[in-house]
Amino acid sequence: MYYDIALAACDTYEDSRVEAALRKALDAIDGLAFVKPGMRIAVKVNLVTAMKPDTAATVHPAVVCALVKILREQGAEVVIGDGPGGIYSSAYLRVVYDVCGMRQAEKLGAELNDDFSIEQVDYPDAVKAKQFPYTAYLGKADAIIDLCKLKTHGMMGMTCAIKNFFGSIPGALKPEFHYKFPQAEDFANVLVDLYEYSAPRLCICDAVVGMEGNGPTQGTPRKIGCLIASKNGHLLDAVAAGLIGLKREDVPTLRAAASRGLLPDDLSALSVYGDPKQFTVPDFKTVPAQSSVFFHVLGEGLPGKIVDFFASRIITPFPKLEPSSCIGCGKCAQTCPAKAITMKNGKPQINLRTCIHCFCCQEFCPKGAMKVGRTRIMKLIGKDH
């Protein structure tokens, strides 16, 4: 019997333990049945930025190396890549590869992507992303494997298998998508479109140590203790969300997938290897994603729009500066797609009227000075995670 999803216990990044857990998870779902000798497989890893493995911001190199070893045993060629925020170039990615520990995978016969060409894609079946620039190395592969990290995320609540494919958009071109699709529900559908277009044959999540709090880059490492594997990224995300205390309605990409019929209403019918309760972290510190609740109680006319406008102001989280942690580097202003941040007296000033709530400033602040804020009303009614 093969399972829809597998959770294999792994409480350390010691190489042999990681490899054993990964083999167990892959065997449980028959995850590598598609691999043939000579096949070129692109492993899309989460390398959001140049951060050391112990920060839990990126996929740990031990997991990458274990996967490379297994794929190479089956005669596959392996290329590892991502399109992190920043200039999509060899010079920048060399730094990311070095800091994130990806050079270890080269020693096992993997390539680190050095093809920085961009493919313009037409995807008529998309809900939102019908045209987009795409990192060409993924399109040139015979198959793609999604290797993600379980972390909190300011805009999407959680980043895992589906959100990982925002890295298929070259780094410097990402702000265009945040600006074009500022609403959480629209941006979530963009992410689902990118995942569906890429059609990974296998999804693996590094949940040995995840990131809680001010994720996806400046949160706190938190042990979860497992590797998760599935052939379906939506199922993987739904199970992973449960481990950290999030429900479907808390994660915009899960809501989007469900609305498109990509995620079953009832997950209890899934066959699961391993016990999710064993890895559930009940006090995991999450961040509130943007809500997609629309209050059209008075219809679609002007009254409904007015109610919707004020309700969205009440429920929508916003970036908030922690002045004591800010070093005045200006990275937030540089990365803001809406140009809603200006530097005054060495500190960022946020224009919340212009802000599109994409949380790029929070994601790329090197000191974690940008936090996810909540309105007083939402705190009073207990919606502040």
DAZI-V689306 format. One record per residue. N is the residue number from 1. OMEGA is omega in whole degrees, 0 to 359 (none if undefined). Layout:
BEGIN
N & OMEGA
N & OMEGA
END
This chain:
BEGIN
1 & 175
2 & 187
3 & 176
4 & 183
5 & 182
6 & 173
7 & 181
8 & 182
9 & 178
10 & 186
11 & 180
12 & 176
13 & 174
14 & 192
15 & 184
16 & 180
17 & 179
18 & 181
19 & 180
20 & 180
21 & 180
22 & 178
23 & 180
24 & 180
25 & 181
26 & 177
27 & 183
28 & 181
29 & 186
30 & 191
31 & 183
32 & 180
33 & 182
34 & 188
35 & 178
36 & 178
37 & 179
38 & 179
39 & 177
40 & 184
41 & 175
42 & 176
43 & 181
44 & 182
45 & 174
46 & 176
47 & 191
48 & 178
49 & 182
50 & 179
51 & 183
52 & 184
53 & 184
54 & 176
55 & 181
56 & 178
57 & 184
58 & 177
59 & 183
60 & 182
61 & 179
62 & 179
63 & 177
64 & 182
65 & 179
66 & 179
67 & 179
68 & 180
69 & 181
70 & 180
71 & 180
72 & 176
73 & 181
74 & 174
75 & 181
76 & 168
77 & 186
78 & 174
79 & 183
80 & 181
81 & 175
82 & 175
83 & 184
84 & 178
85 & 184
86 & 181
87 & 181
88 & 185
89 & 179
90 & 182
91 & 181
92 & 182
93 & 176
94 & 179
95 & 180
96 & 179
97 & 183
98 & 185
99 & 183
100 & 175
101 & 183
102 & 179
103 & 179
104 & 180
105 & 177
106 & 181
107 & 179
108 & 176
109 & 178
110 & 172
111 & 168
112 & 189
113 & 176
114 & 176
115 & 184
116 & 173
117 & 183
118 & 180
119 & 175
120 & 188
121 & 168
122 & 183
123 & 185
124 & 180
125 & 182
126 & 173
127 & 181
128 & 186
129 & 182
130 & 174
131 & 180
132 & 173
133 & 189
134 & 177
135 & 193
136 & 182
137 & 178
138 & 180
139 & 181
140 & 182
141 & 175
142 & 179
143 & 180
144 & 172
145 & 180
146 & 179
147 & 190
148 & 179
149 & 180
150 & 183
151 & 170
152 & 181
153 & 185
154 & 183
155 & 187
156 & 180
157 & 183
158 & 170
159 & 182
160 & 188
161 & 185
162 & 180
163 & 180
164 & 184
165 & 168
166 & 176
167 & 174
168 & 173
169 & 180
170 & 190
171 & 186
172 & 181
173 & 181
174 & 182
175 & 178
176 & 182
177 & 175
178 & 183
179 & 181
180 & 183
181 & 185
182 & 180
183 & 184
184 & 182
185 & 179
186 & 180
187 & 177
188 & 178
189 & 173
190 & 181
191 & 177
192 & 177
193 & 182
194 & 178
195 & 183
196 & 177
197 & 182
198 & 176
199 & 178
200 & 181
201 & 185
202 & 177
203 & 179
204 & 179
205 & 172
206 & 177
207 & 174
208 & 171
209 & 178
210 & 177
211 & 177
212 & 176
213 & 190
214 & 180
215 & 16
216 & 181
217 & 187
218 & 176
219 & 183
220 & 176
221 & 180
222 & 181
223 & 174
224 & 168
225 & 178
226 & 166
227 & 181
228 & 180
229 & 176
230 & 173
231 & 184
232 & 183
233 & 179
234 & 177
235 & 180
236 & 181
237 & 181
238 & 179
239 & 180
240 & 179
241 & 180
242 & 181
243 & 183
244 & 173
245 & 179
246 & 175
247 & 181
248 & 183
249 & 179
250 & 187
251 & 184
252 & 180
253 & 176
254 & 176
255 & 180
256 & 180
257 & 180
258 & 181
259 & 180
260 & 178
261 & 182
262 & 182
263 & 182
264 & 179
265 & 184
266 & 181
267 & 183
268 & 180
269 & 180
270 & 172
271 & 187
272 & 173
273 & 184
274 & 183
275 & 180
276 & 180
277 & 180
278 & 186
279 & 180
280 & 179
281 & 189
282 & 181
283 & 178
284 & 184
285 & 180
286 & 173
287 & 182
288 & 175
289 & 174
290 & 179
291 & 175
292 & 179
293 & 180
294 & 189
295 & 179
296 & 184
297 & 180
298 & 178
299 & 184
300 & 182
301 & 183
302 & 179
303 & 179
304 & 179
305 & 179
306 & 178
307 & 180
308 & 182
309 & 183
310 & 179
311 & 180
312 & 177
313 & 183
314 & 189
315 & 187
316 & 175
317 & 184
318 & 177
319 & 183
320 & 182
321 & 169
322 & 190
323 & 184
324 & 181
325 & 185
326 & 178
327 & 176
328 & 183
329 & 179
330 & 181
331 & 181
332 & 180
333 & 180
334 & 185
335 & 183
336 & 181
337 & 184
338 & 183
339 & 182
340 & 182
341 & 174
342 & 180
343 & 178
344 & 181
345 & 176
346 & 179
347 & 179
348 & 174
349 & 185
350 & 175
351 & 184
352 & 175
353 & 180
354 & 183
355 & 178
356 & 174
357 & 177
358 & 178
359 & 172
360 & 180
361 & 179
362 & 183
363 & 188
364 & 174
365 & 185
366 & 183
367 & 180
368 & 182
369 & 176
370 & 181
371 & 174
372 & 181
373 & 177
374 & 178
375 & 180
376 & 181
377 & 181
378 & 176
379 & 182
380 & 181
381 & 171
382 & 181
383 & 177
384 & 182
385 & none
END
